[in-house]
Amino acid sequence: MIRAVMVMNTQGKPRLAKFYDFQPPEKQQELIRSVYGGFLCSRAENVSNFVQADAIFGPDTLMVYKHYATLYFVFVFDSSENELAMLDLIQVFVETLDKCFKNVCELDIVFNFSKMHTILDEIIFGGQVLETISAEVMKAVDEITKLEKASNAVTLVPKSVSGWQSR
Amino acid sequence: MNPFSSGTRLRDMIRAIRACKTAAEERAVVRKECAAIRAAVSENDQDYRHRNLAKLMFIHMLGYPTHFGQMECLKLIASSGFPEKRIGYLGLMLLLDERQEVLMLVTNSLKQDLNHSNQYIVGLALCALGNICSAEMARDLAPEVERLLQFRDPNIRKKAALCSIRIIKKVPDLAENFISPAAALLKEKHHGVLITGVQLCTDLCKISTEALEYFRKRCTESLVKVLRDAVNSPYAPEYDIAGITDPFLHIRLLKLLRVLGQGDADASDCMNDILAQVATKTESNKNAGNAILYECVETIMSIEENSGLRVLAINILGRFLSNRDNNIRYVALNMLMKAVLVDAQAVQRHRATILECVKMIVLMSWKSLHGIGRARCSKNTSYNFIHTSPQQKHHSLLKVHFFNGKRPNNSEKHYKSHLEKYKDSDASIKKRALELVFLLVNDSNVKPLTKELIDYLEVSDQEFKGDLTAKICSIVEKFSPEKVWYIDQMLKVLTEAGNFVKDEVWHGLIVVISNASDLHGYTVRSLYRAFQISSEQEILVRVVVWCIGEYGEMLVNGIGMLDKEDPITVTESDAVDVVEIAIKRHTSDITTRAMCLVALLKLSSRFPSCSARIKEIINQHKGNLVLELQQRSIEFNSIIEKHQNIRSSLVERMPVLDEATYSGRRAGSLPTTVSTSKGASLNLPNGVAKPAAAPLVDLLDLSSDDTPAPSSSGGDFLQDLLGVDLALPSLSGTSQAPSSGADMLLDLLSIGTPPVQNNVSTADILSSGTDTKKPVVPLERLSSLSSPLPTQVSSAGASPVMDLLDGLTPNLSTPGDNGPVYPSTVAFQSSSLKIMFNFSKQPGNPQTTSIQATFTNMSSNAYTDFIFQAAVPKFVQLHLDPASSNTLPASGSGSVTQSLHVTNSQHGQKPLAMRIRIAYKVNGQDVLEQGQVNNFPAGL
């Protein structure tokens, strides 16, 4: 099971945090801080992408991260998941973001975090892998976006999403 | 409309927060926003509800409290519009958790939405349920989810499958309802649904044995077929992930097969072929392919054994180890360590391959330093795109990825910095590799392996040296085939990384050196050489100094030269040089300096030519600020100056250190052995129970072999057990008179008179017990234990023993029946004193001998204050009981007897020997006589 997905920038600012087993807000912040301060910020570049995360997330947890430009993508999972596959799953996630936002960068993620969640929810569902083909994810996300636009409600948020998407 | 909430849009709020320069500014912005949102909440503002919640989610991510928005989520979920519902469910997942009571209110909305005509709303509801479902919700909504498993749209089916996992985890009782719908999902053609279906089956199997049996019987074959189709299907770009077709499906299928095959030979048999196919056909040049191979290996190692497959699996791991990607190596090492536990033999068979690869990993840094290693790093390091800034939108995150593995053409500089980085490759990988080496080492490969590791020690990083040194030392200690090799290896380690060696390791080394008397010369010369090369390793210096102090003359005289040694000329003054350098090093700590002072003292008597110089060096420390050093130097100085006559005996070589004691203490094994036998021997009072006797004898063996000091735990335990003060040789040796308690005991046991008379009662007791032979054995054993007791019991311990011995002591009278008979000997005879030794041994305990010493006064004057003392070699233990009297009448008109108990731990190898000293007063004059007893009968 995947325990958590975190996206943070190279300064340790959280950009997306999703915990699949509930953590109170203070605990979430603490976890994010210790992931960044404990590992990422001082991690050498030529080492493996896996970190034993027992100290932070409890027994039998492993953390895998990938570093893209100014962002770290971090997945925390237990031994029932395949480590190497998790690495690929991060890649699937980032590829999908890239397709949704047309060359994604940190700013897209900051301003469209609710869309980020929608994308993530189409890939990981309650800690389990839902879909791994980014085209399928895209299809589902596009449908949801379309539905939002079609709605007559005062939709400032979706506007902002679409506005940034087409930028 | 509320004037406060009209304000900012989400985007503006994010901008405002981003513009903040300090945390205080950020807090202020957030506080203002939160105030506005609270106001809107209390006004029940509907228009901006979902915008406010979106803001709250952002604020929540930054770590501020947002509990006041929880009810807003529920309201949004209950509204009809899609955007409202979407934000509502998102908020539900982020801001609430299953433990909050608010959640009870949402069940009804969820139920409605799960039945909604819009499938996207159904999707939202499923997603929320999958994240926050509680046990009650699971019970309430399980039928809905079960129904959705057959929904026409695959997106809903796959979400329903994963949602089912959450439900059965919350309420395992519901698992049986999901078994057959889950089995139906395995026939799906849609890859996404298939993946989630397989996952659901895996989780069902983990939760319910019923499900496991069901799937094992009905689905193993079809799953094998699905996997075969997946493996054999042509490349399908639509399912491509990083160049491999649908790796996740492969992985999920392999996982489920693993669960089915574990502990079931038939199922395992069924999947052997396809596993072999996956293991051989999967491309291994891509991460996704390796992920499949990795999963396949894990399945092969977990299902019922098939040796051919295991060979294949270990080979794959071997290949992983030689992969350039750190991630692959990392998982391979983890898996190998697991595999060693599962099937050590399979791993051992491939030891050579694995060791090669592991060595390569461990040695990687060294090779890259020397330019032999690989220049290019295959990992997805990001150095070629670190220039990307958030503002440079055109720099895609992804572009970065496509550079992977290709060296950017721009820079020799990058290339070099890369090499630099490579030299300290991943510490966790190196550590794991080392642990694996440690698991694989055995008697046959220890020599070459140790050599490699020690070579590596020379070049490894500082922070890795500690681990490495500890591991090398423990390998060398554990597998050392001969002492000279052990000493050689330890010297190398000390030379390379002496500062990382732990205290117990070098203490152990000194014990070994001390015991290897034929290697003393060789060792001290090797150490001398090592010191010339590397005098900055603290621990090496200590060992050098200690050995020169003990065996300095062997260094100078070249005693005990081995064939492999080069001759070396060292003068006495050279040897003193070493100690002087060591004591004057700035880096030497107190321990080292103190050891130097002792070594100097020892050398002062062995090297007369350097005596003056040594005295000078010692004198320099008279004013040392460290009390310990000051005291030593002043005391040693006075020994050298004022006590010439006793100096040589004071500074004699250390007696050989006891290896058994040392290793026993280190392993801490002694107390555990004792405690294991304790339970059994507590049966002792029921003496007839046969099993009780044997452990007790063990116990005695144990305590006599391994615990030379009476204070050691074995001895204590024995004393506790018997309630007797067995082991106080110094006390009993000097005690002036038999204690009254012993007398009382003798009376009670009625053996005050010669015990032979009691033969009758022995027979009585034995015959009155039982006629069968069985109880006799323990009785004899017990008597063998108890025979020494009556005479040695001190007053304090007398009473508890009586019960124990009651009825057993008569056996004492017939020692000859039980053990071999030894002739009495005259142990010592002078003009004035004669000592006779009578020996007896107890059967079953050949190491221990009881000696009855009889002292006879040959002179015409009575001796008073008579004290007999004895000393034995290290391998023998001695207990002295009080003498029958401290007055020896004149002219042989009476005698004093005293019992001695010796335990020869090297029985059969070394004969007994004893030095004795007798002190007494004749007419008030002290007399001291000494002698050595060498004429013990053979076999003691």
Interface residues (C-beta under 8 A of the other chain):
Chain A: N9 P14 L16 A17 K18 Y20 F22 P25 E26 Q28 Q29 A44 E45 N46 V47 S48 N49 F50 V51 Q52 K66 H67 Y68 A69 T70 L71 S80 N82 E83 L84 A85 L87 D88 L89 Q91 V92 V94 E95 L97 D98 N103 V104 C105 E106 L107 V110 F111 F113 S114 H117 T118 D121 F125 G126 Q128 V129 L130 E131 T132 I133 A135 E136 A140 E143 I144 L147 E148 S151 N152 A153 V154 T155 L156 V157 P158 S160 W164
Chain B: R9 L10 R11 I14 R18 D47 Y48 H50 R51 A54 M57 F58 H60 M61 L62 G63 Y64 P65 T66 G81 F82 P83 E84 R86 I87 L90 L94 D97 E98 R99 N118 Y120 G123 C127 G130 N131 I132 C133 N155 K158 K159 L162 C163 I165 R166 H191 G192 I195 T196 Q199 E238 Y239 I241 A242 D246 P247 F248 I251 R252 K255 N287 A288 N290 A291 Y294 E295 N326 N327 I328 R329 Y330 V331 C377 K379 N380 T381 S382 Y383 F385 I386 T388 S389 P390 Q392 K393 H394 H395 S396 L397 L398 V400 H401 H418 K421 Y422 D424 S425 D426 A427 S428 I429
